[in-house]
């Protein structure tokens, strides 16, 4: 019985981890990162938001 549980666990876990890593992960990054930056820009306003983004990405 333990062997069957382990096999079922691997059969479910392996495809889900690949799905998240290679399909869902990049999609979420492509949506959430620009959305978060836009939301922060909206909160701070156009002038301060742009200044904060330039300061964050400025090379030292």
Predicted model as a PDB file, atoms N, CA, C, CB and O in Angstrom, pLDDT in the B-factor column:
MODEL        1                                                                  
ATOM      1  N   UNK A   1       0.823  -1.195   0.000  1.00 88.00           N  
ATOM      2  CA  UNK A   1       0.000   0.000   0.000  1.00 88.00           C  
ATOM      3  C   UNK A   1       0.866   1.257   0.000  1.00 88.00           C  
ATOM      4  CB  UNK A   1      -0.936  -0.001   1.207  1.00 88.00           C  
ATOM      5  O   UNK A   1       0.552   2.240  -0.671  1.00 88.00           O  
ATOM      6  N   UNK A   2       1.943   1.214   0.749  1.00 90.00           N  
ATOM      7  CA  UNK A   2       2.847   2.376   0.808  1.00 90.00           C  
ATOM      8  C   UNK A   2       3.472   2.645  -0.560  1.00 90.00           C  
ATOM      9  CB  UNK A   2       3.957   2.150   1.863  1.00 90.00           C  
ATOM     10  O   UNK A   2       3.658   3.797  -0.952  1.00 90.00           O  
ATOM     11  N   UNK A   3       3.791   1.577  -1.276  1.00 92.00           N  
ATOM     12  CA  UNK A   3       4.370   1.723  -2.610  1.00 92.00           C  
ATOM     13  C   UNK A   3       3.388   2.399  -3.571  1.00 92.00           C  
ATOM     14  CB  UNK A   3       4.787   0.352  -3.159  1.00 92.00           C  
ATOM     15  O   UNK A   3       3.785   3.234  -4.383  1.00 92.00           O  
ATOM     16  N   UNK A   4       2.129   2.042  -3.479  1.00 91.00           N  
ATOM     17  CA  UNK A   4       1.104   2.638  -4.351  1.00 91.00           C  
ATOM     18  C   UNK A   4       0.947   4.127  -4.041  1.00 91.00           C  
ATOM     19  CB  UNK A   4      -0.258   1.907  -4.179  1.00 91.00           C  
ATOM     20  O   UNK A   4       0.829   4.944  -4.954  1.00 91.00           O  
ATOM     21  N   UNK A   5       0.946   4.474  -2.763  1.00 88.00           N  
ATOM     22  CA  UNK A   5       0.863   5.883  -2.375  1.00 88.00           C  
ATOM     23  C   UNK A   5       2.052   6.666  -2.912  1.00 88.00           C  
ATOM     24  CB  UNK A   5       0.790   6.017  -0.850  1.00 88.00           C  
ATOM     25  O   UNK A   5       1.898   7.790  -3.391  1.00 88.00           O  
ATOM     26  N   UNK A   6       3.222   6.078  -2.832  1.00 90.00           N  
ATOM     27  CA  UNK A   6       4.433   6.752  -3.316  1.00 90.00           C  
ATOM     28  C   UNK A   6       4.386   6.943  -4.830  1.00 90.00           C  
ATOM     29  CB  UNK A   6       5.687   5.950  -2.924  1.00 90.00           C  
ATOM     30  O   UNK A   6       4.756   8.007  -5.327  1.00 90.00           O  
ATOM     31  N   UNK A   7       3.946   5.947  -5.557  1.00 89.00           N  
ATOM     32  CA  UNK A   7       3.845   6.036  -7.014  1.00 89.00           C  
ATOM     33  C   UNK A   7       2.824   7.098  -7.408  1.00 89.00           C  
ATOM     34  CB  UNK A   7       3.459   4.670  -7.618  1.00 89.00           C  
ATOM     35  O   UNK A   7       3.086   7.905  -8.300  1.00 89.00           O  
ATOM     36  N   UNK A   8       1.667   7.106  -6.757  1.00 89.00           N  
ATOM     37  CA  UNK A   8       0.651   8.119  -7.045  1.00 89.00           C  
ATOM     38  C   UNK A   8       1.181   9.508  -6.721  1.00 89.00           C  
ATOM     39  CB  UNK A   8      -0.638   7.839  -6.248  1.00 89.00           C  
ATOM     40  O   UNK A   8       0.921  10.459  -7.458  1.00 89.00           O  
ATOM     41  N   UNK A   9       1.910   9.630  -5.640  1.00 86.00           N  
ATOM     42  CA  UNK A   9       2.509  10.921  -5.281  1.00 86.00           C  
ATOM     43  C   UNK A   9       3.464  11.417  -6.346  1.00 86.00           C  
ATOM     44  CB  UNK A   9       3.237  10.814  -3.956  1.00 86.00           C  
ATOM     45  O   UNK A   9       3.421  12.592  -6.712  1.00 86.00           O  
ATOM     46  N   UNK A  10       4.321  10.554  -6.846  1.00 87.00           N  
ATOM     47  CA  UNK A  10       5.254  10.955  -7.902  1.00 87.00           C  
ATOM     48  C   UNK A  10       4.526  11.271  -9.201  1.00 87.00           C  
ATOM     49  CB  UNK A  10       6.286   9.858  -8.142  1.00 87.00           C  
ATOM     50  O   UNK A  10       4.885  12.216  -9.904  1.00 87.00           O  
ATOM     51  N   UNK A  11       3.507  10.486  -9.519  1.00 90.00           N  
ATOM     52  CA  UNK A  11       2.758  10.706 -10.757  1.00 90.00           C  
ATOM     53  C   UNK A  11       2.064  12.055 -10.718  1.00 90.00           C  
ATOM     54  CB  UNK A  11       1.730   9.585 -10.982  1.00 90.00           C  
ATOM     55  O   UNK A  11       1.936  12.699 -11.760  1.00 90.00           O  
ATOM     56  N   UNK A  12       1.614  12.502  -9.566  1.00 89.00           N  
ATOM     57  CA  UNK A  12       0.963  13.814  -9.448  1.00 89.00           C  
ATOM     58  C   UNK A  12       1.972  14.943  -9.277  1.00 89.00           C  
ATOM     59  CB  UNK A  12      -0.006  13.814  -8.273  1.00 89.00           C  
ATOM     60  O   UNK A  12       1.788  16.022  -9.841  1.00 89.00           O  
ATOM     61  N   UNK A  13       3.025  14.716  -8.517  1.00 90.00           N  
ATOM     62  CA  UNK A  13       3.954  15.781  -8.171  1.00 90.00           C  
ATOM     63  C   UNK A  13       4.828  16.201  -9.348  1.00 90.00           C  
ATOM     64  CB  UNK A  13       4.825  15.346  -7.021  1.00 90.00           C  
ATOM     65  O   UNK A  13       4.972  17.396  -9.607  1.00 90.00           O  
ATOM     66  N   UNK A  14       5.402  15.267 -10.050  1.00 89.00           N  
ATOM     67  CA  UNK A  14       6.352  15.580 -11.119  1.00 89.00           C  
ATOM     68  C   UNK A  14       5.716  16.434 -12.228  1.00 89.00           C  
ATOM     69  CB  UNK A  14       6.906  14.287 -11.716  1.00 89.00           C  
ATOM     70  O   UNK A  14       6.306  17.450 -12.596  1.00 89.00           O  
ATOM     71  N   UNK A  15       4.557  16.080 -12.775  1.00 89.00           N  
ATOM     72  CA  UNK A  15       3.970  16.952 -13.809  1.00 89.00           C  
ATOM     73  C   UNK A  15       3.589  18.336 -13.282  1.00 89.00           C  
ATOM     74  CB  UNK A  15       2.740  16.289 -14.399  1.00 89.00           C  
ATOM     75  O   UNK A  15       3.730  19.331 -13.994  1.00 89.00           O  
ATOM     76  N   UNK A  16       3.112  18.403 -12.048  1.00 89.00           N  
ATOM     77  CA  UNK A  16       2.727  19.705 -11.493  1.00 89.00           C  
ATOM     78  C   UNK A  16       3.936  20.610 -11.280  1.00 89.00           C  
ATOM     79  CB  UNK A  16       1.984  19.517 -10.172  1.00 89.00           C  
ATOM     80  O   UNK A  16       3.850  21.815 -11.519  1.00 89.00           O  
ATOM     81  N   UNK A  17       5.038  20.063 -10.844  1.00 91.00           N  
ATOM     82  CA  UNK A  17       6.221  20.890 -10.620  1.00 91.00           C  
ATOM     83  C   UNK A  17       6.787  21.378 -11.957  1.00 91.00           C  
ATOM     84  CB  UNK A  17       7.294  20.100  -9.834  1.00 91.00           C  
ATOM     85  O   UNK A  17       7.259  22.511 -12.046  1.00 91.00           O  
ATOM     86  N   UNK A  18       6.745  20.552 -12.977  1.00 90.00           N  
ATOM     87  CA  UNK A  18       7.178  20.989 -14.306  1.00 90.00           C  
ATOM     88  C   UNK A  18       6.240  22.048 -14.867  1.00 90.00           C  
ATOM     89  CB  UNK A  18       7.255  19.797 -15.265  1.00 90.00           C  
ATOM     90  O   UNK A  18       6.688  23.029 -15.460  1.00 90.00           O  
ATOM     91  N   UNK A  19       4.931  21.848 -14.678  1.00 90.00           N  
ATOM     92  CA  UNK A  19       3.956  22.832 -15.152  1.00 90.00           C  
ATOM     93  C   UNK A  19       4.201  24.185 -14.512  1.00 90.00           C  
ATOM     94  CB  UNK A  19       2.529  22.364 -14.857  1.00 90.00           C  
ATOM     95  O   UNK A  19       4.202  25.204 -15.202  1.00 90.00           O  
ATOM     96  N   UNK A  20       4.411  24.210 -13.196  1.00 88.00           N  
ATOM     97  CA  UNK A  20       4.633  25.473 -12.519  1.00 88.00           C  
ATOM     98  C   UNK A  20       5.965  26.095 -12.944  1.00 88.00           C  
ATOM     99  CB  UNK A  20       4.598  25.273 -11.005  1.00 88.00           C  
ATOM    100  O   UNK A  20       6.040  27.299 -13.186  1.00 88.00           O  
ATOM    101  N   UNK A  21       6.995  25.288 -13.033  1.00 90.00           N  
ATOM    102  CA  UNK A  21       8.329  25.816 -13.316  1.00 90.00           C  
ATOM    103  C   UNK A  21       8.461  26.373 -14.727  1.00 90.00           C  
ATOM    104  CB  UNK A  21       9.358  24.740 -13.107  1.00 90.00           C  
ATOM    105  O   UNK A  21       9.071  27.423 -14.927  1.00 90.00           O  
ATOM    106  N   UNK A  22       7.898  25.681 -15.695  1.00 93.00           N  
ATOM    107  CA  UNK A  22       8.157  26.052 -17.080  1.00 93.00           C  
ATOM    108  C   UNK A  22       6.993  26.748 -17.784  1.00 93.00           C  
ATOM    109  CB  UNK A  22       8.524  24.841 -17.841  1.00 93.00           C  
ATOM    110  O   UNK A  22       7.200  27.353 -18.836  1.00 93.00           O  
ATOM    111  N   UNK A  23       5.794  26.682 -17.247  1.00 92.00           N  
ATOM    112  CA  UNK A  23       4.642  27.303 -17.898  1.00 92.00           C  
ATOM    113  C   UNK A  23       4.048  28.401 -17.020  1.00 92.00           C  
ATOM    114  CB  UNK A  23       3.574  26.247 -18.219  1.00 92.00           C  
ATOM    115  O   UNK A  23       3.997  29.560 -17.430  1.00 92.00           O  
ATOM    116  N   UNK A  24       3.607  28.051 -15.837  1.00 92.00           N  
ATOM    117  CA  UNK A  24       2.906  29.002 -14.989  1.00 92.00           C  
ATOM    118  C   UNK A  24       3.845  30.052 -14.396  1.00 92.00           C  
ATOM    119  CB  UNK A  24       2.191  28.268 -13.879  1.00 92.00           C  
ATOM    120  O   UNK A  24       3.467  31.218 -14.289  1.00 92.00           O  
ATOM    121  N   UNK A  25       5.047  29.665 -14.013  1.00 91.00           N  
ATOM    122  CA  UNK A  25       5.997  30.607 -13.423  1.00 91.00           C  
ATOM    123  C   UNK A  25       6.318  31.781 -14.329  1.00 91.00           C  
ATOM    124  CB  UNK A  25       7.264  29.895 -13.072  1.00 91.00           C  
ATOM    125  O   UNK A  25       6.177  32.925 -13.896  1.00 91.00           O  
ATOM    126  N   UNK A  26       6.743  31.553 -15.568  1.00 92.00           N  
ATOM    127  CA  UNK A  26       7.016  32.680 -16.464  1.00 92.00           C  
ATOM    128  C   UNK A  26       5.790  33.533 -16.775  1.00 92.00           C  
ATOM    129  CB  UNK A  26       7.592  32.169 -17.746  1.00 92.00           C  
ATOM    130  O   UNK A  26       5.904  34.749 -16.929  1.00 92.00           O  
ATOM    131  N   UNK A  27       4.623  32.906 -16.869  1.00 94.00           N  
ATOM    132  CA  UNK A  27       3.403  33.680 -17.123  1.00 94.00           C  
ATOM    133  C   UNK A  27       3.116  34.597 -15.940  1.00 94.00           C  
ATOM    134  CB  UNK A  27       2.197  32.741 -17.384  1.00 94.00           C  
ATOM    135  O   UNK A  27       2.790  35.770 -16.124  1.00 94.00           O  
ATOM    136  N   UNK A  28       3.236  34.067 -14.732  1.00 93.00           N  
ATOM    137  CA  UNK A  28       2.998  34.891 -13.550  1.00 93.00           C  
ATOM    138  C   UNK A  28       4.001  36.028 -13.444  1.00 93.00           C  
ATOM    139  CB  UNK A  28       3.052  34.040 -12.296  1.00 93.00           C  
ATOM    140  O   UNK A  28       3.631  37.146 -13.085  1.00 93.00           O  
ATOM    141  N   UNK A  29       5.260  35.760 -13.750  1.00 92.00           N  
ATOM    142  CA  UNK A  29       6.266  36.820 -13.715  1.00 92.00           C  
ATOM    143  C   UNK A  29       5.965  37.894 -14.748  1.00 92.00           C  
ATOM    144  CB  UNK A  29       7.661  36.242 -13.953  1.00 92.00           C  
ATOM    145  O   UNK A  29       6.128  39.084 -14.476  1.00 92.00           O  
ATOM    146  N   UNK A  30       5.527  37.482 -15.927  1.00 92.00           N  
ATOM    147  CA  UNK A  30       5.232  38.445 -16.991  1.00 92.00           C  
ATOM    148  C   UNK A  30       4.032  39.314 -16.646  1.00 92.00           C  
ATOM    149  CB  UNK A  30       4.981  37.718 -18.306  1.00 92.00           C  
ATOM    150  O   UNK A  30       3.930  40.440 -17.134  1.00 92.00           O  
ATOM    151  N   UNK A  31       3.127  38.817 -15.820  1.00 92.00           N  
ATOM    152  CA  UNK A  31       1.934  39.585 -15.465  1.00 92.00           C  
ATOM    153  C   UNK A  31       2.130  40.365 -14.163  1.00 92.00           C  
ATOM    154  CB  UNK A  31       0.728  38.654 -15.336  1.00 92.00           C  
ATOM    155  O   UNK A  31       1.789  41.546 -14.093  1.00 92.00           O  
ATOM    156  N   UNK A  32       2.674  39.718 -13.140  1.00 93.00           N  
ATOM    157  CA  UNK A  32       2.720  40.327 -11.814  1.00 93.00           C  
ATOM    158  C   UNK A  32       3.804  41.387 -11.664  1.00 93.00           C  
ATOM    159  CB  UNK A  32       2.926  39.265 -10.785  1.00 93.00           C  
ATOM    160  O   UNK A  32       3.581  42.385 -10.978  1.00 93.00           O  
ATOM    161  N   UNK A  33       4.948  41.210 -12.269  1.00 89.00           N  
ATOM    162  CA  UNK A  33       6.018  42.207 -12.106  1.00 89.00           C  
ATOM    163  C   UNK A  33       5.643  43.540 -12.745  1.00 89.00           C  
ATOM    164  CB  UNK A  33       7.326  41.690 -12.717  1.00 89.00           C  
ATOM    165  O   UNK A  33       5.717  44.562 -12.063  1.00 89.00           O  
ATOM    166  N   UNK A  34       5.241  43.586 -14.025  1.00 89.00           N  
ATOM    167  CA  UNK A  34       4.824  44.885 -14.577  1.00 89.00           C  
ATOM    168  C   UNK A  34       3.580  45.451 -13.885  1.00 89.00           C  
ATOM    169  CB  UNK A  34       4.554  44.749 -16.068  1.00 89.00           C  
ATOM    170  O   UNK A  34       3.453  46.667 -13.735  1.00 89.00           O  
ATOM    171  N   UNK A  35       2.671  44.579 -13.467  1.00 91.00           N  
ATOM    172  CA  UNK A  35       1.486  45.049 -12.753  1.00 91.00           C  
ATOM    173  C   UNK A  35       1.836  45.665 -11.415  1.00 91.00           C  
ATOM    174  CB  UNK A  35       0.515  43.913 -12.550  1.00 91.00           C  
ATOM    175  O   UNK A  35       1.255  46.678 -11.026  1.00 91.00           O  
ATOM    176  N   UNK A  36       2.777  45.066 -10.709  1.00 89.00           N  
ATOM    177  CA  UNK A  36       3.225  45.620  -9.431  1.00 89.00           C  
ATOM    178  C   UNK A  36       3.926  46.952  -9.611  1.00 89.00           C  
ATOM    179  CB  UNK A  36       4.150  44.646  -8.728  1.00 89.00           C  
ATOM    180  O   UNK A  36       3.733  47.874  -8.819  1.00 89.00           O  
ATOM    181  N   UNK A  37       4.737  47.054 -10.649  1.00 87.00           N  
ATOM    182  CA  UNK A  37       5.426  48.322 -10.929  1.00 87.00           C  
ATOM    183  C   UNK A  37       4.408  49.396 -11.298  1.00 87.00           C  
ATOM    184  CB  UNK A  37       6.466  48.148 -12.073  1.00 87.00           C  
ATOM    185  O   UNK A  37       4.521  50.537 -10.849  1.00 87.00           O  
ATOM    186  N   UNK A  38       3.428  49.045 -12.101  1.00 89.00           N  
ATOM    187  CA  UNK A  38       2.393  50.015 -12.483  1.00 89.00           C  
ATOM    188  C   UNK A  38       1.568  50.437 -11.271  1.00 89.00           C  
ATOM    189  CB  UNK A  38       1.473  49.424 -13.567  1.00 89.00           C  
ATOM    190  O   UNK A  38       1.215  51.609 -11.146  1.00 89.00           O  
ATOM    191  N   UNK A  39       1.261  49.511 -10.390  1.00 91.00           N  
ATOM    192  CA  UNK A  39       0.506  49.840  -9.187  1.00 91.00           C  
ATOM    193  C   UNK A  39       1.304  50.759  -8.273  1.00 91.00           C  
ATOM    194  CB  UNK A  39       0.114  48.569  -8.441  1.00 91.00           C  
ATOM    195  O   UNK A  39       0.750  51.703  -7.709  1.00 91.00           O  
ATOM    196  N   UNK A  40       2.586  50.497  -8.123  1.00 88.00           N  
ATOM    197  CA  UNK A  40       3.441  51.368  -7.324  1.00 88.00           C  
ATOM    198  C   UNK A  40       3.524  52.756  -7.946  1.00 88.00           C  
ATOM    199  CB  UNK A  40       4.844  50.766  -7.184  1.00 88.00           C  
ATOM    200  O   UNK A  40       3.489  53.760  -7.233  1.00 88.00           O  
ATOM    201  N   UNK A  41       3.631  52.817  -9.256  1.00 89.00           N  
ATOM    202  CA  UNK A  41       3.660  54.091  -9.961  1.00 89.00           C  
ATOM    203  C   UNK A  41       2.352  54.848  -9.754  1.00 89.00           C  
ATOM    204  CB  UNK A  41       3.919  53.872 -11.459  1.00 89.00           C  
ATOM    205  O   UNK A  41       2.353  56.072  -9.616  1.00 89.00           O  
ATOM    206  N   UNK A  42       1.241  54.123  -9.732  1.00 91.00           N  
ATOM    207  CA  UNK A  42      -0.069  54.722  -9.506  1.00 91.00           C  
ATOM    208  C   UNK A  42      -0.175  55.288  -8.091  1.00 91.00           C  
ATOM    209  CB  UNK A  42      -1.176  53.690  -9.748  1.00 91.00           C  
ATOM    210  O   UNK A  42      -0.737  56.365  -7.895  1.00 91.00           O  
ATOM    211  N   UNK A  43       0.358  54.575  -7.113  1.00 93.00           N  
ATOM    212  CA  UNK A  43       0.309  55.039  -5.722  1.00 93.00           C  
ATOM    213  C   UNK A  43       1.175  56.279  -5.540  1.00 93.00           C  
ATOM    214  CB  UNK A  43       0.770  53.924  -4.762  1.00 93.00           C  
ATOM    215  O   UNK A  43       0.745  57.256  -4.927  1.00 93.00           O  
ATOM    216  N   UNK A  44       2.389  56.241  -6.070  1.00 90.00           N  
ATOM    217  CA  UNK A  44       3.321  57.346  -5.858  1.00 90.00           C  
ATOM    218  C   UNK A  44       3.017  58.555  -6.736  1.00 90.00           C  
ATOM    219  CB  UNK A  44       4.730  56.881  -6.116  1.00 90.00           C  
ATOM    220  O   UNK A  44       3.389  59.680  -6.402  1.00 90.00           O  
ATOM    221  N   UNK A  45       2.351  58.324  -7.841  1.00 91.00           N  
ATOM    222  CA  UNK A  45       2.104  59.401  -8.791  1.00 91.00           C  
ATOM    223  C   UNK A  45       3.143  59.362  -9.895  1.00 91.00           C  
ATOM    224  CB  UNK A  45       2.114  60.769  -8.088  1.00 91.00           C  
ATOM    225  O   UNK A  45       4.179  58.712  -9.753  1.00 91.00           O  
ATOM    226  N   UNK A  46       2.874  60.055 -10.995  1.00 88.00           N  
ATOM    227  CA  UNK A  46       3.775  59.972 -12.152  1.00 88.00           C  
ATOM    228  C   UNK A  46       5.190  60.492 -11.870  1.00 88.00           C  
ATOM    229  CB  UNK A  46       3.185  60.744 -13.303  1.00 88.00           C  
ATOM    230  O   UNK A  46       6.173  59.860 -12.257  1.00 88.00           O  
ATOM    231  N   UNK A  47       5.289  61.623 -11.209  1.00 91.00           N  
ATOM    232  CA  UNK A  47       6.611  62.234 -11.000  1.00 91.00           C  
ATOM    233  C   UNK A  47       7.458  61.426 -10.015  1.00 91.00           C  
ATOM    234  CB  UNK A  47       6.455  63.675 -10.490  1.00 91.00           C  
ATOM    235  O   UNK A  47       8.593  61.062 -10.322  1.00 91.00           O  
ATOM    236  N   UNK A  48       6.904  61.145  -8.834  1.00 89.00           N  
ATOM    237  CA  UNK A  48       7.661  60.401  -7.825  1.00 89.00           C  
ATOM    238  C   UNK A  48       7.846  58.939  -8.215  1.00 89.00           C  
ATOM    239  CB  UNK A  48       6.963  60.487  -6.476  1.00 89.00           C  
ATOM    240  O   UNK A  48       8.874  58.341  -7.898  1.00 89.00           O  
ATOM    241  N   UNK A  49       6.860  58.357  -8.900  1.00 87.00           N  
ATOM    242  CA  UNK A  49       6.991  56.969  -9.338  1.00 87.00           C  
ATOM    243  C   UNK A  49       8.110  56.783 -10.331  1.00 87.00           C  
ATOM    244  CB  UNK A  49       5.705  56.493  -9.941  1.00 87.00           C  
ATOM    245  O   UNK A  49       8.873  55.821 -10.243  1.00 87.00           O  
ATOM    246  N   UNK A  50       8.214  57.705 -11.284  1.00 87.00           N  
ATOM    247  CA  UNK A  50       9.292  57.634 -12.267  1.00 87.00           C  
ATOM    248  C   UNK A  50      10.645  57.838 -11.597  1.00 87.00           C  
ATOM    249  CB  UNK A  50       9.084  58.678 -13.371  1.00 87.00           C  
ATOM    250  O   UNK A  50      11.623  57.173 -11.940  1.00 87.00           O  
ATOM    251  N   UNK A  51      10.695  58.745 -10.656  1.00 89.00           N  
ATOM    252  CA  UNK A  51      11.947  58.998  -9.933  1.00 89.00           C  
ATOM    253  C   UNK A  51      12.374  57.763  -9.136  1.00 89.00           C  
ATOM    254  CB  UNK A  51      11.791  60.211  -8.989  1.00 89.00           C  
ATOM    255  O   UNK A  51      13.555  57.417  -9.111  1.00 89.00           O  
ATOM    256  N   UNK A  52      11.417  57.102  -8.488  1.00 84.00           N  
ATOM    257  CA  UNK A  52      11.735  55.906  -7.708  1.00 84.00           C  
ATOM    258  C   UNK A  52      12.222  54.771  -8.604  1.00 84.00           C  
ATOM    259  CB  UNK A  52      10.512  55.454  -6.911  1.00 84.00           C  
ATOM    260  O   UNK A  52      13.156  54.055  -8.243  1.00 84.00           O  
ATOM    261  N   UNK A  53      11.597  54.602  -9.770  1.00 83.00           N  
ATOM    262  CA  UNK A  53      12.031  53.550 -10.689  1.00 83.00           C  
ATOM    263  C   UNK A  53      13.425  53.832 -11.242  1.00 83.00           C  
ATOM    264  CB  UNK A  53      11.034  53.405 -11.838  1.00 83.00           C  
ATOM    265  O   UNK A  53      14.240  52.918 -11.359  1.00 83.00           O  
ATOM    266  N   UNK A  54      13.704  55.086 -11.583  1.00 86.00           N  
ATOM    267  CA  UNK A  54      15.047  55.421 -12.060  1.00 86.00           C  
ATOM    268  C   UNK A  54      16.084  55.178 -10.979  1.00 86.00           C  
ATOM    269  CB  UNK A  54      15.106  56.877 -12.523  1.00 86.00           C  
ATOM    270  O   UNK A  54      17.170  54.667 -11.253  1.00 86.00           O  
ATOM    271  N   UNK A  55      15.748  55.546  -9.746  1.00 86.00           N  
ATOM    272  CA  UNK A  55      16.678  55.339  -8.628  1.00 86.00           C  
ATOM    273  C   UNK A  55      16.909  53.851  -8.370  1.00 86.00           C  
ATOM    274  CB  UNK A  55      16.143  56.017  -7.353  1.00 86.00           C  
ATOM    275  O   UNK A  55      18.021  53.439  -8.040  1.00 86.00           O  
ATOM    276  N   UNK A  56      15.855  53.045  -8.522  1.00 81.00           N  
ATOM    277  CA  UNK A  56      15.966  51.600  -8.253  1.00 81.00           C  
ATOM    278  C   UNK A  56      16.846  50.906  -9.289  1.00 81.00           C  
ATOM    279  CB  UNK A  56      14.572  50.949  -8.237  1.00 81.00           C  
ATOM    280  O   UNK A  56      17.561  49.963  -8.952  1.00 81.00           O  
ATOM    281  N   UNK A  57      16.806  51.354 -10.536  1.00 83.00           N  
ATOM    282  CA  UNK A  57      17.537  50.667 -11.596  1.00 83.00           C  
ATOM    283  C   UNK A  57      18.824  51.375 -12.003  1.00 83.00           C  
ATOM    284  CB  UNK A  57      16.656  50.516 -12.795  1.00 83.00           C  
ATOM    285  O   UNK A  57      19.479  50.971 -12.964  1.00 83.00           O  
ATOM    286  N   UNK A  58      19.185  52.421 -11.283  1.00 84.00           N  
ATOM    287  CA  UNK A  58      20.404  53.153 -11.610  1.00 84.00           C  
ATOM    288  C   UNK A  58      21.610  52.341 -11.153  1.00 84.00           C  
ATOM    289  CB  UNK A  58      20.405  54.561 -10.952  1.00 84.00           C  
ATOM    290  O   UNK A  58      21.636  51.819 -10.039  1.00 84.00           O  
ATOM    291  N   UNK A  59      22.597  52.244 -12.018  1.00 77.00           N  
ATOM    292  CA  UNK A  59      23.816  51.526 -11.672  1.00 77.00           C  
ATOM    293  C   UNK A  59      24.701  52.417 -10.822  1.00 77.00           C  
ATOM    294  CB  UNK A  59      24.564  51.062 -12.936  1.00 77.00           C  
ATOM    295  O   UNK A  59      24.802  53.623 -11.044  1.00 77.00           O  
ATOM    296  N   UNK A  60      25.332  51.799  -9.853  1.00 70.00           N  
ATOM    297  CA  UNK A  60      26.172  52.560  -8.922  1.00 70.00           C  
ATOM    298  C   UNK A  60      27.613  52.526  -9.353  1.00 70.00           C  
ATOM    299  CB  UNK A  60      26.043  52.018  -7.504  1.00 70.00           C  
ATOM    300  O   UNK A  60      28.470  53.112  -8.690  1.00 70.00           O  
TER     301      UNK A  60                                                      
ENDMDL                                                                          
END                                                                             
